[in-house]
């Protein structure tokens, strides 16, 4: 049986929760959505949460919720090391991604490079940091720079549900951002199948998010703009609703939120197990020749969504493809997170250059994600460690 680089954890209580939801009168837009949102708010200590169909959808409407774009502020800074949906969400909002280089140790945006860019570039509207592999960026420093320049901060926290900042506050509290977006894809810390959630402390942003999630429709009669159509002799018309903005069908279902509610109860257990796995890898590989461990000693605050090793393949006289194939022959599945976004043909066609992201390119040439997930047994993890060591030492 193959060992994947990541997978979901589902137990009997999750199955029972979903089964019970299927028996309810409402299985799409029912009460479990709000219940799930409220539980997430309580957990991360944010005022508002809007559950959506995916993290990509969440990123899209998070940017859209920040208001209309102006010609002189039409760019958003983000990381080149992320899944393409990060940059795509910016482009979907008719804005331009600006890719800054990463720090070699944290794999997150280089804060010093960010500060220099903000001093020079006056067209930046917002910053979208990515907490890669579940390791939070130094968000307090980033947020301080951003607010001095009157910029928005949107956290792409797809990997970071359950992670904490250096000061112990939890990612998603929006203590150092205007909006935070999480993913509940099956390989993430907890899952709703597909799905995501957006958190904020701004009531204005929250209300925009609600409309954008569901076609731009406003059902709250207190906010209706056409009183003549909405009311009959001062009584609200029972059938009436208004499309006030151009929105999307980014709604999540009660079935998914039933799973999410059940999964939330296991969050600490899952985080602790991932932390344990990551630490054993750290201890096992810290002296392995021609190998570098990014994010080393950053496990305590991380959600440890991924475990990434960097290999000097030139010195090893072994290609990454060869290593991946050798591990696959041992039934170990690995992956690369990620191809730098500017290297994709779509972004090359848009004129993106790679000269300014040298750290990201070096990281990409060496990176490999190895298995980490809740029910990875000690025996299987030790098998993964032994296989990597044997291959590298040959």
DOZA-700307 format. One line per field, with one value per residue (C-alpha): z, x, y. Coordinates in pm, whole numbers, always signed. Example, Ala and Ser with C-alpha at 12.3 -4.5 7.8 and 13.67 -1.06 7.14 Angstrom:
REM DOZA-700307
zz c(+780; +714)
xx c(+1230; +1367)
yy c(-450; -106)
This chain:
REM DOZA-700307
zz c(+0; -106; +151; +18; +93; +261; +318; +514; +845; +878; +1173; +1268; +1432; +1104; +907; +1160; +1150; +770; +779; +1025; +805; +509; +713; +773; +578; +442; +304; +113; +272; +620; +981; +996; +783; +1038; +1320; +1157; +1095; +1459; +1584; +1364; +1490; +1848; +1777; +1599; +1795; +1492; +1486; +1155; +928; +587; +475; +101; -160; -171; -54; -412; -394; -57; -192; -488; -280; -4; -254; -406; -61; -23; -257; -612; -775; -877; -1164; -940; -694; -899; -768; -491; -352; -296; -287; -597; -397; -370; -560; -868; -713; -499; -802; -1000; -736; -787; -1165; -1138; -961; -1250; -1042; -1106; -890; -784; -683; -415; -324; -25; +282; +245; +601; +647; +281; +332; +188; +263; +495; +423; +51; +113; +299; +14; -243; -47; -29; -408; -550; -502; -695; -430; -305; -74; +42; +32; +237; +211; +529; +340; +478; +781; +907; +980; +844; +1078; +1036; +1298; +1115; +778; +912; +1063; +728; +544; +769; +749; +374; +420; +248; +306; +423; +308; +457; +233; +523; +313; +492; +835; +1009; +1374; +1342; +1573; +1542; +1744; +2016; +2058; +1896; +1641; +1264; +1152; +1438; +1186; +1453; +1181; +873; +730; +603; +644; +411; +499; +298; +404; +108; +209; +252; +490; +872; +880; +586; +461; +140; -70; +105; +278; +511; +524; +860; +934; +1213; +979; +966; +633; +475; +630; +474; +134; +163; +233; -82; -302; -188; -322; -656; -506; -359; -52; +138; +445; +398; +605; +331; +29; -209; -396; -133; -393; -519; -179; +18; -8; +218; +439; +470; +320; +25; +124; -213; -267; -278; -455; -662; -563; -693; -935; -717; -750; -647; -391; -134; +84; +189; +518; +439; +416; +729; +921; +842; +931; +1271; +1353; +1233; +1450; +1762; +1653; +1559; +1858; +1828; +1458; +1509; +1790; +1581; +1283; +1515; +1648; +1296; +1187; +1489; +1430; +1069; +1192; +1433; +1170; +884; +1058; +998; +659; +411; +119; +276; +418; +633; +576; +863; +1103; +1469; +1362; +1440; +1764; +1608; +1267; +1160; +984; +677; +472; +555; +302; +254; +27; -146; -323; -619; -798; -512; -468; -841; -839; -1004; -817; -1067; -996; -621; -656; -873; -633; -345; -549; -611; -231; -229; -97; -280; -275; -430; -500; -338; -556; -907; -880; -1022; -1272; -1438; -1560; -1932; -1857; -1640; -1879; -2151; -1929; -1916; -1568; -1514; -1270; -1206; -882; -722; -693; -353; -478; -782; -573; -329; -615; -764; -436; -270; -204; +20; +200; +378; +673; +783; +1101; +1070; +946; +1184; +1359; +1167; +828; +914; +1014; +687; +495; +689; +633; +259; +209; +406; +216; -122; -30; +123; -175)
xx c(+0; +139; +217; +86; +250; -75; -430; -746; -841; -1203; -1341; -1678; -1800; -1740; -1939; -2221; -2228; -2262; -2524; -2732; -2703; -2838; -3150; -3221; -3478; -3207; -2888; -2757; -2824; -2922; -2837; -2511; -2330; -2379; -2304; -1974; -1888; -1959; -1741; -1452; -1494; -1479; -1172; -964; -1111; -1236; -1562; -1693; -1653; -1799; -1771; -1725; -1695; -1314; -1014; -975; -1329; -1247; -936; -1135; -1410; -1171; -995; -1326; -1456; -1185; -1358; -1325; -986; -822; -578; -300; -336; -383; -121; -105; +221; +234; +473; +596; +597; +230; -41; -150; -491; -320; -215; -526; -750; -563; -602; -972; -1013; -847; -537; -172; +27; +372; +594; +856; +1133; +1115; +1333; +1533; +1468; +1100; +993; +764; +789; +1117; +1007; +1315; +1253; +889; +983; +1209; +937; +674; +908; +951; +620; +324; +79; +37; -321; -267; -26; -120; +134; +130; +198; +371; +344; +156; +445; +315; +506; +620; +277; +313; +609; +437; +114; +303; +465; +136; -62; +205; +141; -238; -249; -477; -341; -507; -356; -347; -363; -466; -202; -235; -559; -464; -128; -18; +183; +499; +300; +71; -238; -402; -391; -737; -789; -710; -497; -242; -463; -789; -893; -769; -860; -834; -866; -1048; -934; -882; -503; -533; -541; -916; -1151; -1501; -1432; -1381; -1434; -1282; -1359; -1286; -1247; -1246; -1309; -1465; -1844; -1832; -1608; -1819; -2140; -1971; -1841; -2192; -2327; -2034; -2064; -2419; -2456; -2438; -2784; -2909; -3196; -3187; -3479; -3306; -3047; -3279; -3228; -3559; -3825; -4100; -4037; -3944; -4248; -4625; -4777; -4468; -4481; -4183; -4266; -4206; -4063; -3837; -3456; -3210; -2899; -2696; -2352; -2203; -2131; -2070; -2208; -1939; -2172; -2080; -2338; -2478; -2339; -1985; -2028; -2154; -1820; -1636; -1807; -1712; -1354; -1310; -1338; -1024; -815; -578; -525; -441; -210; -20; +31; +159; +397; +531; +586; +765; +996; +1098; +1181; +1385; +1582; +1636; +1750; +1935; +2276; +2200; +2467; +2367; +2026; +1878; +1565; +1376; +1152; +1372; +1281; +960; +730; +572; +360; +312; +18; +282; +68; +372; +714; +966; +1326; +1577; +1834; +2149; +2088; +2407; +2629; +2419; +2461; +2095; +1804; +1485; +1294; +1520; +1476; +1097; +1092; +1315; +1084; +777; +929; +933; +562; +638; +463; +630; +543; +689; +531; +544; +654; +723; +415; +606; +745; +401; +338; +40; +251; +547; +310; +208; +571; +673; +1049; +1231; +1552; +1419; +1315; +1651; +1578; +1245; +1414; +1689; +1432; +1226; +1530; +1585; +1244; +1058; +756; +755; +463; +299; -60; -247; -259; +97; +214; +552; +646; +565; +738; +1054; +1029; +1016; +1317; +1520; +1442; +1548; +1869; +1963; +1907; +2094; +2392; +2452)
yy c(+0; +338; +609; +946; +1280; +1386; +1265; +1335; +1178; +1066; +868; +722; +1043; +1233; +978; +989; +1370; +1374; +1098; +1298; +1607; +1410; +1334; +1704; +1901; +2133; +1985; +2287; +2628; +2512; +2600; +2402; +2660; +2935; +2692; +2600; +2966; +3052; +2766; +2880; +3239; +3117; +2905; +3170; +3463; +3656; +3851; +3718; +3415; +3328; +2965; +2915; +2641; +2652; +2849; +2976; +3116; +3270; +3444; +3575; +3738; +3846; +4071; +4182; +4279; +4542; +4785; +4905; +4929; +5254; +5297; +5421; +5129; +4815; +4570; +4311; +4173; +3798; +3503; +3318; +2994; +2904; +2724; +2921; +3005; +3271; +3475; +3381; +3540; +3867; +3853; +3761; +4094; +4281; +4346; +4262; +4019; +4140; +3848; +3913; +3672; +3438; +3391; +3068; +2952; +3037; +2995; +3296; +3646; +3820; +4103; +4319; +4288; +4378; +4696; +4810; +4743; +4934; +5233; +5233; +5109; +5342; +5124; +4855; +4810; +4511; +4242; +3875; +3676; +3296; +3095; +2817; +2462; +2596; +2812; +3165; +3459; +3738; +3894; +4166; +4321; +4288; +4439; +4735; +4815; +4772; +5003; +5274; +5269; +5236; +4898; +4599; +4263; +3939; +3624; +3320; +3075; +2776; +2565; +2719; +2628; +2579; +2757; +3039; +3358; +3413; +3593; +3290; +3439; +3214; +3259; +3368; +3613; +3890; +4050; +4125; +4135; +4262; +3920; +3561; +3274; +2903; +2582; +2266; +2055; +1688; +1715; +2013; +2002; +1942; +1894; +1965; +1773; +2082; +2413; +2708; +2995; +3368; +3545; +3919; +4168; +4423; +4427; +4609; +4344; +4068; +4201; +4229; +3873; +3741; +3903; +3806; +3442; +3422; +3602; +3952; +3900; +4087; +3923; +4146; +4386; +4653; +4686; +4680; +4970; +4960; +5023; +5036; +4681; +4542; +4655; +4666; +4932; +4926; +4544; +4362; +4141; +3781; +3675; +3970; +3985; +4213; +4152; +4456; +4356; +4106; +3803; +3431; +3095; +3021; +2869; +2574; +2312; +2191; +1846; +1984; +2193; +1890; +1727; +2048; +2076; +1718; +1769; +2080; +1867; +1677; +1980; +1976; +1602; +1635; +1935; +1760; +1446; +1646; +1832; +1502; +1367; +1685; +1682; +1321; +1409; +1708; +1491; +1222; +1445; +1730; +1569; +1415; +1524; +1750; +1804; +2124; +2149; +2474; +2584; +2384; +2451; +2630; +2337; +2459; +2735; +2573; +2359; +2143; +2097; +1997; +1860; +1989; +1878; +2051; +1831; +1943; +1718; +1828; +1712; +1399; +1323; +1236; +1419; +1496; +1288; +992; +1033; +1054; +742; +549; +643; +555; +212; +185; +287; +637; +921; +1263; +1600; +1945; +2252; +2454; +2540; +2916; +3086; +3308; +2992; +2883; +2955; +3179; +3410; +3402; +3518; +3808; +3923; +3808; +3786; +3559; +3750; +3900; +3570; +3392; +3237; +3100; +2946; +2789; +2652; +2507; +2332; +2146; +2102; +1780; +1724; +1390; +1215; +1387; +1322; +1233; +856; +809; +539; +541; +230; +385; +710; +526; +334; +665; +795; +479; +472; +835; +786; +470; +636; +956; +774; +545)
